[in-house]
Amino acid sequence: MTRVLVVDDDPAIVRALVINLRARQYEVDSAEDGAGALRAAAARHPDVVVLDLGLPDTDGVDVIRRLREWSRVPILVLSARHASGEKVQALDAGADDYVTKPFGMDELLARLRAAVRRAEPADGGDLVVETETFTVDLAAKKVHRDGRDVRLTPTEWHLLEVLVRAGGRLVAQKQLLREVWGPSYGTETNYLRVYMAQLRRKLEADPSRPRHLITEPGMGYRFEK
């Protein structure tokens, strides 16, 4: 299920978005200011962010820049600012799309769906990644082994997802920590060791000699089919 983070200080807009998104089977979190948005993004790992620029504590463009320091989550700006220069500034900071207020709900939802699609692998078949031991379904956010679902914690899933989406490329320790735990992390490599050990116990045929969740000592981790 797709998780959306709605960031807006207007309770009426938040309420309308939450009702419409949940009616369409989205999971929804909300925040009313920039600090709350960054905390929620780090804790909840949304699949897409709907962000107002006129926040009470900071400018939304600064929130975009800070998110882009550690996350590739699609960002859909929802703002009353109509000037082209402000739109360009938001897009240059890392936003993926821009919708001006007042807005039509159908258009907003269509743009949200498009942002989520663009974030997925280009080849739909890559949404399901199979190894000899287990299968990762990125769209359904599930892992199967021996014909059964493997129960992963949200942190375990997010760590696995980042590695699988990297497609065999090395993911540096600092990048993994920031993407999974949030922007204030970067040196807590013991977190990675603990959670990688948990994933290997659940997924690898021989956790002591992993074939798919590979450590590159001193550098990072990578996933191999």
VOPAGU-2260 file (C-alpha; in pm, 1 decimal, decimal comma):
REM VOPAGU-2260
SITE   aa  ch    i         X         Y         Z
SITE  MET   A    0       0,0       0,0       0,0
SITE  THR   A    1     133,1     344,0     -97,1
SITE  ARG   A    2     208,6     576,8     196,1
SITE  VAL   A    3     156,9     952,0     147,9
SITE  LEU   A    4     288,0    1228,4     372,5
SITE  VAL   A    5      70,5    1543,1     353,3
SITE  VAL   A    6     240,3    1862,1     476,8
SITE  ASP   A    7      14,3    2166,7     509,3
SITE  ASP   A    8     -82,5    2406,1     790,9
SITE  ASP   A    9    -441,2    2439,4     662,6
SITE  PRO   A   10    -652,1    2182,2     854,2
SITE  ALA   A   11    -927,9    2189,8     589,5
SITE  ILE   A   12    -687,8    2093,0     310,6
SITE  VAL   A   13    -526,4    1822,8     521,5
SITE  ARG   A   14    -867,6    1681,2     611,8
SITE  ALA   A   15    -983,4    1679,2     248,1
SITE  LEU   A   16    -664,7    1508,6     130,1
SITE  VAL   A   17    -669,5    1249,8     408,0
SITE  ILE   A   18   -1033,1    1158,1     335,5
SITE  ASN   A   19    -981,0    1132,6     -41,5
SITE  LEU   A   20    -652,5     942,9     -18,9
SITE  ARG   A   21    -773,6     691,5     238,0
SITE  ALA   A   22   -1087,4     631,3      30,5
SITE  ARG   A   23    -850,6     522,5    -247,7
SITE  GLN   A   24    -657,3     284,6     -20,2
SITE  TYR   A   25    -356,6     506,6      49,2
SITE  GLU   A   26    -194,5     515,9     391,8
SITE  VAL   A   27    -169,5     879,2     502,0
SITE  ASP   A   28      43,3    1067,3     753,7
SITE  SER   A   29      32,3    1444,0     799,1
SITE  ALA   A   30     241,9    1728,6     937,3
SITE  GLU   A   31     161,1    2097,0     982,4
SITE  ASP   A   32     510,5    2245,2     959,9
SITE  GLY   A   33     856,1    2182,1     818,1
SITE  ALA   A   34    1008,9    2031,8    1131,0
SITE  GLY   A   35     719,8    1788,9    1162,7
SITE  ALA   A   36     749,5    1701,5     795,2
SITE  LEU   A   37    1116,3    1607,6     828,6
SITE  ARG   A   38    1050,6    1402,3    1142,4
SITE  ALA   A   39     760,5    1219,7     977,5
SITE  ALA   A   40     958,0    1151,8     659,6
SITE  ALA   A   41    1243,9    1000,5     860,6
SITE  ALA   A   42    1015,3     791,5    1081,9
SITE  ARG   A   43     744,9     678,9     836,8
SITE  HIS   A   44     932,6     647,6     502,3
SITE  PRO   A   45     653,3     776,9     275,1
SITE  ASP   A   46     633,8     675,5     -90,1
SITE  VAL   A   47     538,9    1031,2    -190,2
SITE  VAL   A   48     521,0    1370,6     -15,9
SITE  VAL   A   49     254,2    1635,4     -85,4
SITE  LEU   A   50     409,5    1959,6      38,1
SITE  ASP   A   51     279,8    2314,1      85,3
SITE  LEU   A   52     547,6    2583,1      50,0
SITE  GLY   A   53     391,0    2833,4     291,4
SITE  LEU   A   54     469,7    2663,0     621,2
SITE  PRO   A   55     465,0    2846,2     957,6
SITE  ASP   A   56     820,3    2762,2    1067,0
SITE  THR   A   57    1019,3    2748,8     743,3
SITE  ASP   A   58     985,3    2779,9     369,4
SITE  GLY   A   59     881,3    2463,1     190,0
SITE  VAL   A   60    1174,1    2497,9     -49,1
SITE  ASP   A   61    1409,0    2452,3     246,3
SITE  VAL   A   62    1219,1    2136,9     340,8
SITE  ILE   A   63    1269,0    2006,3     -13,2
SITE  ARG   A   64    1642,0    2076,5       1,9
SITE  ARG   A   65    1677,4    1902,3     338,8
SITE  LEU   A   66    1480,6    1600,0     221,0
SITE  ARG   A   67    1699,0    1574,1     -86,7
SITE  GLU   A   68    2009,9    1551,2     130,2
SITE  TRP   A   69    1911,4    1194,3     220,1
SITE  SER   A   70    1594,0    1086,2      39,1
SITE  ARG   A   71    1476,1    1032,1    -318,4
SITE  VAL   A   72    1107,0    1024,2    -225,5
SITE  PRO   A   73     886,6    1193,0    -490,9
SITE  ILE   A   74     776,4    1540,4    -378,8
SITE  LEU   A   75     458,0    1698,9    -515,7
SITE  VAL   A   76     436,4    2067,7    -425,2
SITE  LEU   A   77      88,8    2204,7    -347,1
SITE  SER   A   78     104,0    2581,3    -311,4
SITE  ALA   A   79     -83,4    2908,9    -357,1
SITE  ARG   A   80     231,2    3062,0    -510,5
SITE  HIS   A   81     169,3    3114,8    -881,7
SITE  ALA   A   82     485,8    3299,6    -990,0
SITE  SER   A   83     692,9    3098,2   -1235,4
SITE  GLY   A   84    1014,3    3190,2   -1054,7
SITE  GLU   A   85     892,0    3031,2    -732,4
SITE  LYS   A   86     786,0    2718,9    -919,9
SITE  VAL   A   87    1128,8    2694,3   -1080,0
SITE  GLN   A   88    1294,8    2740,9    -740,8
SITE  ALA   A   89    1096,0    2451,2    -592,5
SITE  LEU   A   90    1163,5    2224,7    -888,7
SITE  ASP   A   91    1534,4    2311,8    -889,9
SITE  ALA   A   92    1549,5    2228,0    -517,7
SITE  GLY   A   93    1429,8    1877,0    -596,9
SITE  ALA   A   94    1049,3    1877,6    -624,1
SITE  ASP   A   95     904,6    1642,8    -886,4
SITE  ASP   A   96     584,8    1832,2    -971,0
SITE  TYR   A   97     394,2    2148,9    -880,1
SITE  VAL   A   98      18,8    2206,0    -837,1
SITE  THR   A   99    -120,7    2550,0    -756,5
SITE  LYS   A  100    -407,8    2623,0    -517,4
SITE  PRO   A  101    -700,9    2616,7    -558,9
SITE  PHE   A  102    -671,7    2272,2    -711,5
SITE  GLY   A  103    -896,0    1999,8    -847,9
SITE  MET   A  104    -880,1    1678,8    -646,7
SITE  ASP   A  105    -884,2    1459,5    -958,4
SITE  GLU   A  106    -585,4    1642,8   -1108,7
SITE  LEU   A  107    -391,9    1627,1    -783,5
SITE  LEU   A  108    -452,5    1253,5    -746,6
SITE  ALA   A  109    -350,0    1193,2   -1109,0
SITE  ARG   A  110     -25,4    1384,4   -1057,3
SITE  LEU   A  111      37,1    1194,8    -734,5
SITE  ARG   A  112      -8,3     859,6    -912,5
SITE  ALA   A  113     228,3     974,0   -1187,6
SITE  ALA   A  114     494,9    1077,1    -934,1
SITE  VAL   A  115     476,5     735,7    -767,3
SITE  ARG   A  116     499,0     557,7   -1105,5
SITE  ARG   A  117     808,6     756,4   -1204,7
SITE  ALA   A  118     979,1     648,1    -883,8
SITE  GLU   A  119     929,2     280,3    -966,2
SITE  PRO   A  120    1172,9      78,8   -1182,3
SITE  ALA   A  121    1120,6     143,4   -1553,2
SITE  ASP   A  122    1057,7    -224,0   -1626,3
SITE  GLY   A  123     746,2    -345,1   -1446,5
SITE  GLY   A  124     901,3    -692,3   -1417,9
SITE  ASP   A  125    1169,4    -546,4   -1193,0
SITE  LEU   A  126     905,2    -485,7    -927,8
SITE  VAL   A  127     934,6    -854,9    -841,6
SITE  VAL   A  128    1293,1    -965,0    -778,0
SITE  GLU   A  129    1361,7   -1335,9    -737,6
SITE  THR   A  130    1660,6   -1512,9    -586,1
SITE  GLU   A  131    1718,3   -1883,8    -529,3
SITE  THR   A  132    1601,9   -1844,9    -170,5
SITE  PHE   A  133    1342,6   -1566,0    -155,5
SITE  THR   A  134    1133,9   -1325,8    -365,0
SITE  VAL   A  135    1096,1    -951,2    -306,9
SITE  ASP   A  136     775,2    -783,9    -430,1
SITE  LEU   A  137     853,8    -412,4    -429,1
SITE  ALA   A  138     502,9    -307,0    -529,7
SITE  ALA   A  139     327,2    -508,9    -259,3
SITE  LYS   A  140     609,6    -449,9      -8,6
SITE  LYS   A  141     629,2    -820,6      69,3
SITE  VAL   A  142     894,4   -1090,9      83,6
SITE  HIS   A  143     820,3   -1458,7      19,2
SITE  ARG   A  144    1031,1   -1758,9     113,3
SITE  ASP   A  145     934,3   -2124,9      76,1
SITE  GLY   A  146     585,8   -2023,4     -36,1
SITE  ARG   A  147     515,9   -1811,3     270,2
SITE  ASP   A  148     533,7   -1443,5     361,0
SITE  VAL   A  149     837,3   -1341,8     564,1
SITE  ARG   A  150     749,8   -1100,8     843,3
SITE  LEU   A  151     984,6    -801,8     833,7
SITE  THR   A  152     983,8    -498,1    1059,7
SITE  PRO   A  153     939,6    -160,0     883,2
SITE  THR   A  154    1310,9     -88,9     929,3
SITE  GLU   A  155    1413,5    -430,0     794,0
SITE  TRP   A  156    1188,0    -380,9     491,3
SITE  HIS   A  157    1318,2     -31,8     416,4
SITE  LEU   A  158    1679,6    -146,9     439,4
SITE  LEU   A  159    1609,9    -438,1     204,9
SITE  GLU   A  160    1415,1    -217,1     -35,3
SITE  VAL   A  161    1698,0      35,7     -68,9
SITE  LEU   A  162    1947,4    -241,9    -145,5
SITE  VAL   A  163    1720,6    -422,5    -393,2
SITE  ARG   A  164    1635,3    -102,1    -580,8
SITE  ALA   A  165    2007,1     -27,9    -614,5
SITE  GLY   A  166    2022,7    -325,8    -852,1
SITE  GLY   A  167    2354,6    -475,2    -746,3
SITE  ARG   A  168    2530,3    -142,4    -694,6
SITE  LEU   A  169    2720,0     -74,0    -374,2
SITE  VAL   A  170    2522,6     144,3    -132,2
SITE  ALA   A  171    2751,5     333,0     104,5
SITE  GLN   A  172    2702,2     298,7     479,3
SITE  LYS   A  173    2628,4     669,3     523,5
SITE  GLN   A  174    2369,2     667,8     244,5
SITE  LEU   A  175    2194,1     363,3     388,6
SITE  LEU   A  176    2180,5     515,4     736,1
SITE  ARG   A  177    2032,7     839,9     606,3
SITE  GLU   A  178    1777,4     674,9     379,4
SITE  VAL   A  179    1658,1     422,5     638,2
SITE  TRP   A  180    1698,7     604,0     970,8
SITE  GLY   A  181    1694,4     968,3     863,8
SITE  PRO   A  182    1917,1    1268,1     792,2
SITE  SER   A  183    2064,6    1295,0    1142,0
SITE  TYR   A  184    2229,9     953,5    1106,7
SITE  GLY   A  185    2551,4     871,8     924,7
SITE  THR   A  186    2800,2     714,5    1162,6
SITE  GLU   A  187    2590,7     453,8    1347,8
SITE  THR   A  188    2727,5     158,9    1150,0
SITE  ASN   A  189    2635,2     -76,6    1433,9
SITE  TYR   A  190    2270,6     -26,6    1333,7
SITE  LEU   A  191    2351,6    -163,7     989,3
SITE  ARG   A  192    2534,8    -465,4    1128,9
SITE  VAL   A  193    2244,3    -553,9    1360,1
SITE  TYR   A  194    1970,9    -517,7    1099,4
SITE  MET   A  195    2166,1    -686,1     821,2
SITE  ALA   A  196    2221,7    -982,5    1055,4
SITE  GLN   A  197    1846,2    -995,7    1119,4
SITE  LEU   A  198    1768,4    -987,2     747,5
SITE  ARG   A  199    2019,4   -1261,7     675,5
SITE  ARG   A  200    1869,1   -1485,5     943,4
SITE  LYS   A  201    1527,1   -1441,5     785,3
SITE  LEU   A  202    1625,8   -1461,8     418,2
SITE  GLU   A  203    1960,8   -1629,2     353,2
SITE  ALA   A  204    1991,4   -2009,0     325,6
SITE  ASP   A  205    2317,2   -1983,7     522,2
SITE  PRO   A  206    2326,6   -1653,9     715,9
SITE  SER   A  207    2694,6   -1701,8     800,6
SITE  ARG   A  208    2780,6   -1719,6     429,6
SITE  PRO   A  209    2536,3   -1480,1     262,9
SITE  ARG   A  210    2487,5   -1499,4    -113,1
SITE  HIS   A  211    2246,3   -1209,4    -161,7
SITE  LEU   A  212    2301,6    -952,5     114,2
SITE  ILE   A  213    2669,2    -876,2      71,9
SITE  THR   A  214    2898,2    -669,2     295,3
SITE  GLU   A  215    3176,8    -464,9     137,0
SITE  PRO   A  216    3398,8    -412,0     444,4
SITE  GLY   A  217    3445,7     -48,6     537,2
SITE  MET   A  218    3234,3      71,2     244,4
SITE  GLY   A  219    2875,5     -49,3     246,8
SITE  TYR   A  220    2639,2    -321,6     127,7
SITE  ARG   A  221    2489,5    -451,7    -193,2
SITE  PHE   A  222    2220,7    -692,1    -303,8
SITE  GLU   A  223    2292,1    -971,2    -552,1
SITE  LYS   A  224    2042,8   -1204,8    -711,3
